[in-house]
Structures are given as structure tokens and as C-alpha cells.
Amino acid sequence: MRILTAISALALIAAAPAFAQTAPPAQAPSGTSTRAFDNERASGSTTITRDRDAGTFSRDTSVTRKSDGATMTSSTDRTRTDTGFAMEQSRTGFDGSTSGRTYERTRTDTGFTESGTITRRDGSTYNLNGSLVRGDGSATRDRVVTDANGATVASRNVAASRANGQMTRNVTATGPQRLLRGAGPRGAARGRRG
């Protein structure tokens, strides 16, 4: 475990509104668009469908490798809910392995809560839980990933407070932070060619 303490003008309180933002472009028009590519190594396409009124977004990608005809596919579906949003992603690699994740964020009076699941190519599964809590001159951001047995694999706690004109930010992190970074909406929103 490592504990980092810093006083910074870019503390969590100033950044707290960014935590509540969502990943897909807010002003993108409704409709469906497809972008295709074809080069000496592979060919494929990505189709994006948005419905701003319904609050839905989907991205489907398919890539075929020319050397052996192997295909990779990925899909992302995002839905606005009454209290936040939910997202689901799945991916099948060129080798036939599958992976995916789910993510849901729920607004609260003081911030939000989040939960999700991660399924890796080797079949291992993880659960994500987290929250953002804003107070009077303070904010706390927690995230934890646990394995199928409930044991903590990675965690991160960021606590910030303002006193006497100074901002204090404390970060406590354990385990591989890439699991936490990849578990949220931005990590799930991109289709990859792999």
C-alpha cells in the first residue's frame, strides 16, 4: 500500500464535477453512421447508433485479419436511466477468446455510486464498486475491484478537503490500478481492433 499526500490547487474538490460527467459526446446527433476501412493487413467497419431522446448509444466493430481470415468483434451499449446510466461491452478476439464488462452509475444527493463486472479473456471475473461523496469543503472518491471470492484485488481512495485557504489531497492505492482505470465508462466506451 502506498499513501501519497499533496497540497494542490488541482485537488479533488475542484475536479469533483468531472467525476459526474459521462463518456459519450453529449451533443452528438441522433442517427446511425458506419465507417469502414480496408488496408493490406485487415478490413472492417464500425457502426455507431445514437438516440438522444431515448438516451441510448451503441458501437459495433468488426475487423477481419487478411493473413488468416480471423475476425475480431466488439460491441458497446449504453443506456440512460432515471438516475444515471448503464453500459455493457463485449469483445471476441482474433483467437476466439471473449471478454466483457458491465457498468452502472447512480446519482445520489452527494455524488454517485457505481458498480460493475469485468470478465477477462482467461475467464476470470471481477466486481467493481465505488462512490463519490461531496461534502461542505470536502470530497471522497472510492473504488475497489474484488475477485470472484470477494478478495480485494485493487483499490483507490482519494480524499480532499479545504481548510484555511489550502487544499489537501490524500491518495491511498493498492493493487494494479489499470484494473480500476479500465473498469469505468471511458474504458468501456472504445471499440478496439486488438
TORPA-4810 file (N, C-alpha, C, O; in nm, 3 decimals):
<nodes>
NODE_1_0.085_-0.118_0.000_0.000_0.000_0.000_0.088_0.123_0.000_0.189_0.127_0.070_M
NODE_2_0.050_0.223_-0.078_0.125_0.345_-0.075_0.030_0.459_-0.046_-0.083_0.460_-0.093_R
NODE_3_0.076_0.556_0.033_-0.006_0.670_0.067_0.065_0.795_0.020_0.179_0.821_0.059_I
NODE_4_-0.002_0.872_-0.062_0.053_0.993_-0.116_-0.025_1.111_-0.060_-0.148_1.110_-0.062_L
NODE_5_0.046_1.213_-0.010_-0.020_1.333_0.040_0.035_1.453_-0.033_0.156_1.468_-0.046_T
NODE_6_-0.053_1.539_-0.081_-0.010_1.657_-0.153_-0.108_1.770_-0.131_-0.227_1.746_-0.110_A
NODE_7_-0.057_1.892_-0.135_-0.142_2.010_-0.132_-0.136_2.070_-0.271_-0.029_2.106_-0.319_I
NODE_8_-0.251_2.082_-0.335_-0.253_2.123_-0.474_-0.378_2.201_-0.506_-0.484_2.173_-0.452_S
NODE_9_-0.365_2.299_-0.594_-0.482_2.375_-0.639_-0.571_2.292_-0.727_-0.687_2.327_-0.752_A
NODE_10_-0.517_2.181_-0.776_-0.596_2.093_-0.862_-0.652_1.977_-0.781_-0.657_1.864_-0.829_L
NODE_11_-0.692_2.004_-0.660_-0.740_1.899_-0.570_-0.871_1.842_-0.618_-0.933_1.892_-0.712_A
NODE_12_-0.911_1.735_-0.552_-1.030_1.662_-0.593_-1.156_1.747_-0.590_-1.245_1.728_-0.673_L
NODE_13_-1.165_1.840_-0.497_-1.286_1.922_-0.488_-1.306_2.000_-0.617_-1.418_2.010_-0.668_I
NODE_14_-1.198_2.055_-0.669_-1.208_2.130_-0.794_-1.244_2.039_-0.910_-1.312_2.080_-1.004_A
NODE_15_-1.198_1.913_-0.902_-1.223_1.818_-1.011_-1.350_1.739_-0.992_-1.391_1.666_-1.083_A
NODE_16_-1.413_1.752_-0.877_-1.528_1.667_-0.847_-1.638_1.672_-0.952_-1.694_1.567_-0.983_A
NODE_17_-1.673_1.789_-1.010_-1.777_1.787_-1.112_-1.744_1.698_-1.230_-1.834_1.644_-1.294_P
NODE_18_-1.613_1.681_-1.260_-1.575_1.596_-1.373_-1.610_1.451_-1.348_-1.635_1.376_-1.443_A
NODE_19_-1.612_1.409_-1.221_-1.646_1.271_-1.191_-1.788_1.239_-1.234_-1.820_1.124_-1.266_F
NODE_20_-1.875_1.340_-1.234_-2.015_1.316_-1.265_-2.043_1.320_-1.414_-2.155_1.290_-1.457_A
NODE_21_-1.943_1.356_-1.495_-1.963_1.364_-1.638_-1.968_1.224_-1.697_-1.915_1.129_-1.639_Q
NODE_22_-2.029_1.212_-1.812_-2.039_1.083_-1.879_-1.953_1.082_-2.004_-1.910_1.188_-2.051_T
NODE_23_-1.927_0.962_-2.058_-1.826_0.947_-2.161_-1.869_0.986_-2.302_-1.800_1.067_-2.364_A
NODE_24_-1.980_0.933_-2.358_-2.010_0.964_-2.497_-2.041_1.111_-2.518_-2.089_1.177_-2.426_P
NODE_25_-2.015_1.166_-2.639_-2.037_1.307_-2.664_-2.181_1.348_-2.636_-2.276_1.282_-2.681_P
NODE_26_-2.197_1.458_-2.562_-2.330_1.499_-2.519_-2.413_1.557_-2.632_-2.535_1.542_-2.632_A
NODE_27_-2.349_1.622_-2.731_-2.424_1.691_-2.834_-2.422_1.619_-2.969_-2.461_1.676_-3.071_Q
NODE_28_-2.378_1.495_-2.970_-2.376_1.420_-3.097_-2.518_1.400_-3.147_-2.607_1.371_-3.067_A
NODE_29_-2.542_1.414_-3.277_-2.678_1.400_-3.330_-2.724_1.255_-3.326_-2.644_1.162_-3.325_P
NODE_30_-2.858_1.238_-3.325_-2.914_1.104_-3.332_-2.897_1.048_-3.472_-2.882_1.123_-3.569_S
NODE_31_-2.898_0.915_-3.481_-2.887_0.850_-3.611_-2.782_0.742_-3.609_-2.725_0.709_-3.505_G
NODE_32_-2.757_0.686_-3.728_-2.662_0.577_-3.744_-2.556_0.615_-3.847_-2.588_0.669_-3.953_T
NODE_33_-2.431_0.586_-3.814_-2.322_0.610_-3.909_-2.229_0.490_-3.908_-2.210_0.425_-3.806_S
NODE_34_-2.171_0.461_-4.026_-2.078_0.349_-4.040_-1.950_0.398_-4.104_-1.952_0.470_-4.203_T
NODE_35_-1.840_0.357_-4.046_-1.708_0.391_-4.102_-1.636_0.260_-4.132_-1.618_0.177_-4.044_R
NODE_36_-1.593_0.243_-4.257_-1.524_0.121_-4.299_-1.378_0.151_-4.331_-1.342_0.265_-4.362_A
NODE_37_-1.294_0.048_-4.323_-1.154_0.063_-4.363_-1.109_-0.065_-4.430_-1.167_-0.172_-4.409_F
NODE_38_-1.006_-0.053_-4.512_-0.951_-0.167_-4.583_-0.806_-0.136_-4.615_-0.778_-0.041_-4.689_D
NODE_39_-0.713_-0.215_-4.560_-0.571_-0.196_-4.591_-0.507_-0.332_-4.615_-0.577_-0.433_-4.624_N
NODE_40_-0.375_-0.335_-4.625_-0.308_-0.459_-4.660_-0.315_-0.562_-4.548_-0.295_-0.681_-4.573_E
NODE_41_-0.343_-0.521_-4.426_-0.345_-0.613_-4.312_-0.484_-0.659_-4.272_-0.504_-0.773_-4.232_R
NODE_42_-0.582_-0.568_-4.283_-0.716_-0.603_-4.233_-0.821_-0.514_-4.297_-0.790_-0.411_-4.357_A
NODE_43_-0.945_-0.556_-4.284_-1.059_-0.474_-4.327_-1.166_-0.485_-4.220_-1.170_-0.581_-4.143_S
NODE_44_-1.252_-0.386_-4.215_-1.357_-0.390_-4.114_-1.440_-0.264_-4.114_-1.426_-0.178_-4.201_G
NODE_45_-1.526_-0.255_-4.016_-1.615_-0.139_-4.007_-1.660_-0.120_-3.864_-1.660_-0.213_-3.783_S
NODE_46_-1.699_0.004_-3.833_-1.759_0.039_-3.705_-1.890_0.112_-3.732_-1.894_0.207_-3.810_T
NODE_47_-1.995_0.067_-3.667_-2.126_0.130_-3.680_-2.166_0.188_-3.545_-2.163_0.119_-3.443_T
NODE_48_-2.203_0.315_-3.546_-2.245_0.385_-3.425_-2.389_0.429_-3.441_-2.426_0.488_-3.543_I
NODE_49_-2.469_0.401_-3.342_-2.610_0.442_-3.342_-2.640_0.519_-3.215_-2.611_0.472_-3.104_T
NODE_50_-2.698_0.638_-3.231_-2.735_0.721_-3.116_-2.881_0.761_-3.126_-2.934_0.784_-3.234_R
NODE_51_-2.943_0.767_-3.009_-3.078_0.822_-2.999_-3.077_0.913_-2.876_-3.088_0.866_-2.763_D
NODE_52_-3.063_1.041_-2.899_-3.050_1.135_-2.787_-3.177_1.140_-2.705_-3.172_1.150_-2.582_R
NODE_53_-3.292_1.132_-2.771_-3.418_1.139_-2.696_-3.436_1.019_-2.604_-3.478_1.033_-2.489_D
NODE_54_-3.402_0.902_-2.655_-3.415_0.780_-2.574_-3.297_0.763_-2.479_-3.305_0.686_-2.383_A
NODE_55_-3.187_0.833_-2.506_-3.069_0.821_-2.422_-2.992_0.693_-2.444_-2.940_0.633_-2.350_G
NODE_56_-2.984_0.649_-2.570_-2.912_0.525_-2.600_-2.795_0.552_-2.694_-2.797_0.646_-2.774_T
NODE_57_-2.695_0.467_-2.683_-2.574_0.476_-2.766_-2.522_0.334_-2.786_-2.514_0.257_-2.691_F
NODE_58_-2.486_0.299_-2.910_-2.426_0.168_-2.935_-2.314_0.183_-3.037_-2.320_0.268_-3.126_S
NODE_59_-2.212_0.099_-3.021_-2.099_0.094_-3.114_-2.066_-0.052_-3.140_-2.041_-0.128_-3.047_R
NODE_60_-2.066_-0.091_-3.267_-2.034_-0.228_-3.307_-1.920_-0.225_-3.407_-1.926_-0.155_-3.508_D
NODE_61_-1.816_-0.302_-3.377_-1.697_-0.306_-3.462_-1.668_-0.450_-3.503_-1.679_-0.542_-3.422_T
NODE_62_-1.631_-0.468_-3.630_-1.588_-0.598_-3.680_-1.464_-0.578_-3.764_-1.461_-0.491_-3.852_S
NODE_63_-1.361_-0.657_-3.739_-1.234_-0.648_-3.812_-1.193_-0.788_-3.856_-1.194_-0.881_-3.775_V
NODE_64_-1.158_-0.803_-3.982_-1.111_-0.931_-4.035_-0.965_-0.918_-4.074_-0.927_-0.829_-4.150_T
NODE_65_-0.883_-1.007_-4.020_-0.739_-1.008_-4.049_-0.716_-1.082_-4.180_-0.762_-1.196_-4.195_R
NODE_66_-0.646_-1.022_-4.273_-0.631_-1.080_-4.406_-0.534_-1.197_-4.410_-0.544_-1.281_-4.499_K
NODE_67_-0.441_-1.204_-4.318_-0.342_-1.311_-4.322_-0.404_-1.449_-4.300_-0.357_-1.547_-4.357_S
NODE_68_-0.508_-1.456_-4.218_-0.568_-1.586_-4.189_-0.721_-1.584_-4.185_-0.783_-1.687_-4.159_D
NODE_69_-0.781_-1.469_-4.211_-0.928_-1.460_-4.211_-0.991_-1.453_-4.073_-1.113_-1.456_-4.060_G
NODE_70_-0.907_-1.445_-3.968_-0.962_-1.437_-3.832_-1.036_-1.305_-3.813_-1.000_-1.203_-3.872_A
NODE_71_-1.140_-1.309_-3.730_-1.225_-1.193_-3.710_-1.229_-1.154_-3.563_-1.234_-1.240_-3.475_T
NODE_72_-1.227_-1.024_-3.539_-1.246_-0.968_-3.406_-1.372_-0.885_-3.408_-1.395_-0.810_-3.503_M
NODE_73_-1.456_-0.897_-3.305_-1.576_-0.814_-3.294_-1.583_-0.754_-3.155_-1.536_-0.813_-3.058_T
NODE_74_-1.641_-0.636_-3.146_-1.666_-0.575_-3.017_-1.794_-0.493_-3.024_-1.831_-0.442_-3.130_S
NODE_75_-1.859_-0.483_-2.912_-1.982_-0.404_-2.907_-1.993_-0.333_-2.773_-1.951_-0.385_-2.670_S
NODE_76_-2.049_-0.214_-2.777_-2.074_-0.134_-2.658_-2.216_-0.082_-2.666_-2.257_-0.028_-2.768_T
NODE_77_-2.290_-0.097_-2.558_-2.426_-0.045_-2.550_-2.439_0.035_-2.422_-2.401_-0.009_-2.313_D
NODE_78_-2.493_0.155_-2.437_-2.508_0.245_-2.323_-2.651_0.297_-2.320_-2.707_0.333_-2.424_R
NODE_79_-2.710_0.300_-2.200_-2.848_0.344_-2.184_-2.859_0.442_-2.069_-2.807_0.418_-1.960_T
NODE_80_-2.926_0.553_-2.095_-2.953_0.648_-1.987_-3.066_0.594_-1.900_-3.165_0.540_-1.951_R
NODE_81_-3.051_0.608_-1.770_-3.155_0.566_-1.677_-3.209_0.689_-1.604_-3.159_0.800_-1.621_T
NODE_82_-3.311_0.667_-1.523_-3.370_0.777_-1.447_-3.272_0.838_-1.349_-3.283_0.956_-1.314_D
NODE_83_-3.175_0.760_-1.305_-3.082_0.808_-1.203_-2.935_0.804_-1.246_-2.846_0.821_-1.163_T
NODE_84_-2.909_0.783_-1.374_-2.771_0.778_-1.420_-2.760_0.712_-1.554_-2.825_0.755_-1.650_G
NODE_85_-2.678_0.608_-1.565_-2.664_0.535_-1.691_-2.609_0.397_-1.665_-2.552_0.369_-1.560_F
NODE_86_-2.627_0.310_-1.764_-2.575_0.173_-1.759_-2.505_0.144_-1.891_-2.547_0.194_-1.996_A
NODE_87_-2.401_0.064_-1.887_-2.324_0.030_-2.006_-2.282_-0.115_-2.003_-2.255_-0.171_-1.897_M
NODE_88_-2.278_-0.176_-2.121_-2.233_-0.315_-2.134_-2.142_-0.325_-2.255_-2.171_-0.269_-2.360_E
NODE_89_-2.031_-0.397_-2.240_-1.937_-0.417_-2.350_-1.901_-0.563_-2.361_-1.885_-0.632_-2.260_Q
NODE_90_-1.887_-0.611_-2.484_-1.839_-0.747_-2.507_-1.737_-0.743_-2.622_-1.742_-0.656_-2.708_S
NODE_91_-1.646_-0.840_-2.620_-1.541_-0.845_-2.721_-1.501_-0.989_-2.746_-1.484_-1.068_-2.653_R
NODE_92_-1.487_-1.024_-2.873_-1.432_-1.153_-2.913_-1.306_-1.126_-2.992_-1.309_-1.057_-3.094_T
NODE_93_-1.194_-1.180_-2.946_-1.066_-1.153_-3.010_-1.041_-1.238_-3.132_-1.119_-1.329_-3.163_G
NODE_94_-0.932_-1.210_-3.203_-0.895_-1.287_-3.320_-0.874_-1.435_-3.287_-0.893_-1.522_-3.372_F
NODE_95_-0.836_-1.462_-3.163_-0.812_-1.601_-3.122_-0.937_-1.670_-3.071_-0.931_-1.785_-3.026_D
NODE_96_-1.051_-1.602_-3.076_-1.176_-1.660_-3.029_-1.205_-1.638_-2.882_-1.313_-1.673_-2.835_G
NODE_97_-1.111_-1.579_-2.809_-1.134_-1.553_-2.667_-1.236_-1.441_-2.650_-1.246_-1.351_-2.734_S
NODE_98_-1.311_-1.448_-2.542_-1.415_-1.347_-2.517_-1.387_-1.274_-2.386_-1.329_-1.330_-2.293_T
NODE_99_-1.430_-1.150_-2.381_-1.418_-1.070_-2.260_-1.530_-0.967_-2.261_-1.597_-0.946_-2.362_S
NODE_100_-1.551_-0.905_-2.148_-1.657_-0.806_-2.143_-1.664_-0.738_-2.009_-1.590_-0.771_-1.916_G
NODE_101_-1.753_-0.641_-2.000_-1.773_-0.572_-1.875_-1.910_-0.506_-1.872_-1.968_-0.476_-1.977_R
NODE_102_-1.959_-0.484_-1.754_-2.081_-0.407_-1.735_-2.048_-0.294_-1.638_-1.954_-0.303_-1.560_T
NODE_103_-2.127_-0.187_-1.646_-2.102_-0.072_-1.559_-2.233_0.003_-1.539_-2.309_0.023_-1.634_Y
NODE_104_-2.259_0.043_-1.416_-2.378_0.123_-1.387_-2.344_0.232_-1.287_-2.277_0.207_-1.187_E
NODE_105_-2.391_0.352_-1.315_-2.369_0.465_-1.226_-2.504_0.522_-1.184_-2.593_0.541_-1.267_R
NODE_106_-2.518_0.550_-1.054_-2.643_0.602_-1.000_-2.615_0.731_-0.925_-2.531_0.734_-0.835_T
NODE_107_-2.685_0.837_-0.962_-2.669_0.965_-0.893_-2.724_0.957_-0.751_-2.823_0.889_-0.725_R
NODE_108_-2.659_1.029_-0.661_-2.708_1.045_-0.525_-2.711_1.193_-0.492_-2.668_1.276_-0.572_T
NODE_109_-2.763_1.227_-0.374_-2.770_1.367_-0.334_-2.632_1.429_-0.317_-2.616_1.550_-0.327_D
NODE_110_-2.533_1.346_-0.291_-2.398_1.398_-0.265_-2.296_1.356_-0.370_-2.177_1.384_-0.353_T
NODE_111_-2.338_1.290_-0.477_-2.243_1.246_-0.579_-2.298_1.132_-0.660_-2.397_1.149_-0.731_G
NODE_112_-2.237_1.014_-0.651_-2.289_0.896_-0.720_-2.231_0.770_-0.660_-2.131_0.774_-0.588_F
NODE_113_-2.295_0.658_-0.691_-2.239_0.525_-0.664_-2.222_0.455_-0.797_-2.288_0.490_-0.895_T
NODE_114_-2.132_0.357_-0.802_-2.107_0.283_-0.925_-2.083_0.137_-0.893_-2.037_0.102_-0.785_E
NODE_115_-2.117_0.053_-0.990_-2.092_-0.090_-0.976_-2.072_-0.149_-1.114_-2.116_-0.092_-1.214_S
NODE_116_-2.007_-0.263_-1.120_-1.984_-0.326_-1.249_-1.918_-0.461_-1.235_-1.883_-0.503_-1.125_G
NODE_117_-1.903_-0.527_-1.347_-1.834_-0.656_-1.353_-1.734_-0.654_-1.467_-1.753_-0.583_-1.566_T
NODE_118_-1.629_-0.730_-1.453_-1.526_-0.743_-1.555_-1.502_-0.892_-1.579_-1.476_-0.966_-1.484_I
NODE_119_-1.510_-0.936_-1.703_-1.477_-1.073_-1.739_-1.359_-1.069_-1.835_-1.368_-1.010_-1.942_T
NODE_120_-1.249_-1.130_-1.797_-1.128_-1.125_-1.877_-1.122_-1.244_-1.974_-1.202_-1.337_-1.965_R
NODE_121_-1.026_-1.238_-2.066_-1.016_-1.342_-2.170_-0.990_-1.480_-2.113_-1.029_-1.580_-2.174_R
NODE_122_-0.925_-1.487_-1.997_-0.898_-1.617_-1.937_-1.016_-1.672_-1.857_-1.006_-1.778_-1.796_D
NODE_123_-1.129_-1.600_-1.857_-1.248_-1.644_-1.786_-1.260_-1.593_-1.644_-1.364_-1.611_-1.581_G
NODE_124_-1.157_-1.530_-1.592_-1.164_-1.477_-1.456_-1.260_-1.358_-1.451_-1.272_-1.283_-1.548_S
NODE_125_-1.326_-1.342_-1.337_-1.425_-1.236_-1.322_-1.391_-1.149_-1.201_-1.334_-1.196_-1.103_T
NODE_126_-1.428_-1.022_-1.211_-1.405_-0.926_-1.105_-1.528_-0.838_-1.090_-1.607_-0.822_-1.183_Y
NODE_127_-1.544_-0.782_-0.970_-1.653_-0.690_-0.943_-1.597_-0.553_-0.906_-1.497_-0.543_-0.834_N
NODE_128_-1.662_-0.449_-0.955_-1.623_-0.312_-0.925_-1.731_-0.247_-0.840_-1.850_-0.263_-0.867_L
NODE_129_-1.690_-0.174_-0.738_-1.780_-0.091_-0.660_-1.709_0.039_-0.627_-1.589_0.041_-0.602_N
NODE_130_-1.785_0.147_-0.626_-1.724_0.275_-0.597_-1.827_0.381_-0.566_-1.947_0.359_-0.576_G
NODE_131_-1.777_0.499_-0.527_-1.866_0.609_-0.496_-1.789_0.740_-0.498_-1.667_0.744_-0.482_S
NODE_132_-1.863_0.847_-0.516_-1.814_0.983_-0.497_-1.908_1.050_-0.399_-2.029_1.052_-0.419_L
NODE_133_-1.851_1.104_-0.291_-1.930_1.174_-0.191_-1.872_1.314_-0.173_-1.756_1.329_-0.136_V
NODE_134_-1.954_1.415_-0.201_-1.912_1.554_-0.184_-1.975_1.610_-0.057_-2.093_1.585_-0.029_R
NODE_135_-1.898_1.684_0.019_-1.948_1.749_0.139_-1.916_1.897_0.137_-1.879_1.952_0.033_G
NODE_136_-1.931_1.960_0.248_-1.902_2.103_0.261_-1.751_2.121_0.271_-1.692_2.104_0.378_D
NODE_137_-1.689_2.155_0.160_-1.544_2.172_0.157_-1.466_2.043_0.152_-1.347_2.042_0.182_G
NODE_138_-1.531_1.932_0.114_-1.460_1.805_0.107_-1.520_1.717_-0.001_-1.633_1.739_-0.045_S
NODE_139_-1.444_1.619_-0.044_-1.492_1.520_-0.140_-1.410_1.393_-0.122_-1.290_1.398_-0.095_A
NODE_140_-1.477_1.279_-0.136_-1.411_1.150_-0.124_-1.452_1.061_-0.241_-1.570_1.049_-0.272_T
NODE_141_-1.353_1.001_-0.305_-1.375_0.912_-0.419_-1.316_0.776_-0.386_-1.196_0.764_-0.361_R
NODE_142_-1.401_0.673_-0.385_-1.357_0.537_-0.353_-1.385_0.445_-0.470_-1.489_0.456_-0.535_D
NODE_143_-1.291_0.354_-0.497_-1.314_0.247_-0.595_-1.242_0.123_-0.547_-1.132_0.130_-0.493_R
NODE_144_-1.306_0.007_-0.567_-1.245_-0.120_-0.529_-1.285_-0.226_-0.629_-1.401_-0.232_-0.672_V
NODE_145_-1.190_-0.311_-0.666_-1.215_-0.427_-0.750_-1.188_-0.551_-0.668_-1.081_-0.566_-0.608_V
NODE_146_-1.286_-0.642_-0.666_-1.271_-0.767_-0.592_-1.280_-0.885_-0.688_-1.339_-0.874_-0.795_T
NODE_147_-1.221_-0.997_-0.649_-1.225_-1.116_-0.734_-1.352_-1.197_-0.704_-1.437_-1.154_-0.626_D
NODE_148_-1.363_-1.313_-0.767_-1.484_-1.394_-0.753_-1.505_-1.442_-0.610_-1.617_-1.477_-0.572_A
NODE_149_-1.399_-1.445_-0.529_-1.410_-1.488_-0.390_-1.432_-1.372_-0.294_-1.442_-1.392_-0.173_N
NODE_150_-1.441_-1.250_-0.347_-1.463_-1.133_-0.263_-1.338_-1.067_-0.211_-1.347_-0.969_-0.138_G
NODE_151_-1.221_-1.119_-0.248_-1.095_-1.060_-0.202_-1.063_-0.936_-0.283_-1.086_-0.933_-0.404_A
NODE_152_-1.010_-0.834_-0.219_-0.974_-0.710_-0.286_-0.852_-0.729_-0.375_-0.748_-0.777_-0.329_T
NODE_153_-0.864_-0.693_-0.501_-0.755_-0.704_-0.596_-0.688_-0.568_-0.616_-0.566_-0.560_-0.627_V
NODE_154_-0.768_-0.462_-0.621_-0.716_-0.327_-0.638_-0.813_-0.230_-0.574_-0.934_-0.252_-0.573_A
NODE_155_-0.760_-0.122_-0.521_-0.845_-0.020_-0.460_-0.778_0.116_-0.471_-0.657_0.127_-0.488_S
NODE_156_-0.862_0.218_-0.460_-0.811_0.355_-0.464_-0.907_0.444_-0.386_-1.028_0.441_-0.407_R
NODE_157_-0.852_0.522_-0.296_-0.929_0.619_-0.219_-0.864_0.755_-0.234_-0.744_0.771_-0.210_N
NODE_158_-0.943_0.852_-0.275_-0.895_0.990_-0.288_-0.983_1.076_-0.199_-1.105_1.082_-0.217_V
NODE_159_-0.921_1.144_-0.103_-0.994_1.232_-0.012_-0.934_1.371_-0.020_-0.812_1.388_-0.009_A
NODE_160_-1.020_1.471_-0.038_-0.973_1.608_-0.048_-1.055_1.696_0.045_-1.174_1.673_0.066_A
NODE_161_-0.988_1.797_0.100_-1.058_1.890_0.187_-0.993_2.028_0.175_-0.877_2.041_0.136_S
NODE_162_-1.073_2.129_0.209_-1.023_2.266_0.205_-1.032_2.325_0.344_-1.136_2.317_0.409_R
NODE_163_-0.920_2.384_0.391_-0.917_2.448_0.523_-0.816_2.560_0.520_-0.705_2.544_0.469_A
NODE_164_-0.854_2.673_0.574_-0.764_2.789_0.583_-0.707_2.828_0.448_-0.591_2.868_0.438_N
NODE_165_-0.789_2.816_0.345_-0.746_2.856_0.212_-0.655_2.757_0.142_-0.607_2.786_0.032_G
NODE_166_-0.631_2.642_0.201_-0.545_2.541_0.140_-0.623_2.414_0.111_-0.717_2.379_0.183_Q
NODE_167_-0.582_2.346_0.003_-0.644_2.221_-0.036_-0.550_2.107_-0.001_-0.431_2.113_-0.031_M
NODE_168_-0.601_2.005_0.060_-0.523_1.886_0.093_-0.586_1.766_0.023_-0.707_1.746_0.028_T
NODE_169_-0.503_1.686_-0.041_-0.549_1.570_-0.117_-0.469_1.449_-0.075_-0.346_1.448_-0.084_R
NODE_170_-0.536_1.346_-0.029_-0.472_1.222_0.012_-0.516_1.109_-0.079_-0.635_1.091_-0.104_N
NODE_171_-0.420_1.033_-0.129_-0.449_0.920_-0.217_-0.392_0.793_-0.156_-0.273_0.786_-0.123_V
NODE_172_-0.477_0.693_-0.142_-0.434_0.561_-0.095_-0.469_0.460_-0.203_-0.585_0.450_-0.243_T
NODE_173_-0.370_0.385_-0.251_-0.393_0.293_-0.362_-0.328_0.159_-0.333_-0.218_0.152_-0.276_A
NODE_174_-0.397_0.051_-0.372_-0.341_-0.083_-0.360_-0.368_-0.160_-0.489_-0.468_-0.135_-0.556_T
NODE_175_-0.281_-0.252_-0.522_-0.303_-0.339_-0.637_-0.284_-0.269_-0.771_-0.253_-0.150_-0.775_G
NODE_176_-0.304_-0.343_-0.881_-0.284_-0.288_-1.016_-0.393_-0.187_-1.051_-0.510_-0.223_-1.067_P
NODE_177_-0.355_-0.061_-1.063_-0.451_0.046_-1.088_-0.512_0.039_-1.228_-0.616_0.101_-1.252_Q
NODE_178_-0.451_-0.035_-1.320_-0.507_-0.048_-1.454_-0.644_-0.115_-1.450_-0.729_-0.087_-1.535_R
NODE_179_-0.667_-0.202_-1.352_-0.799_-0.264_-1.338_-0.905_-0.160_-1.306_-1.017_-0.167_-1.355_L
NODE_180_-0.869_-0.063_-1.223_-0.964_0.043_-1.188_-0.987_0.137_-1.305_-1.099_0.180_-1.330_L
NODE_181_-0.880_0.170_-1.376_-0.894_0.262_-1.489_-0.977_0.200_-1.600_-1.053_0.271_-1.666_R
NODE_182_-0.964_0.072_-1.621_-1.036_0.008_-1.729_-1.179_-0.031_-1.696_-1.253_-0.075_-1.784_G
NODE_183_-1.218_-0.014_-1.569_-1.349_-0.062_-1.528_-1.459_0.040_-1.546_-1.577_0.006_-1.542_A
NODE_184_-1.423_0.166_-1.567_-1.523_0.270_-1.574_-1.575_0.294_-1.713_-1.543_0.220_-1.805_G
NODE_185_-1.656_0.398_-1.731_-1.722_0.421_-1.860_-1.626_0.454_-1.972_-1.650_0.412_-2.086_P
NODE_186_-1.520_0.526_-1.946_-1.429_0.558_-2.057_-1.358_0.434_-2.106_-1.339_0.416_-2.227_R
NODE_187_-1.317_0.348_-2.012_-1.252_0.225_-2.055_-1.342_0.135_-2.135_-1.295_0.060_-2.220_G
NODE_188_-1.469_0.141_-2.110_-1.564_0.053_-2.178_-1.618_0.111_-2.306_-1.681_0.039_-2.383_A
NODE_189_-1.595_0.238_-2.332_-1.665_0.305_-2.440_-1.594_0.289_-2.574_-1.651_0.326_-2.677_A
NODE_190_-1.474_0.236_-2.576_-1.398_0.232_-2.700_-1.393_0.091_-2.756_-1.352_-0.003_-2.688_R
NODE_191_-1.434_0.077_-2.882_-1.412_-0.050_-2.950_-1.267_-0.058_-2.994_-1.212_0.040_-3.043_G
NODE_192_-1.204_-0.175_-2.978_-1.063_-0.187_-3.011_-1.045_-0.289_-3.123_-1.122_-0.385_-3.135_R
NODE_193_-0.945_-0.266_-3.203_-0.915_-0.360_-3.310_-0.839_-0.482_-3.259_-0.848_-0.590_-3.317_R
NODE_194_-0.764_-0.464_-3.147_-0.696_-0.579_-3.085_-0.590_-0.634_-3.172_-0.524_-0.731_-3.135_G
</nodes>
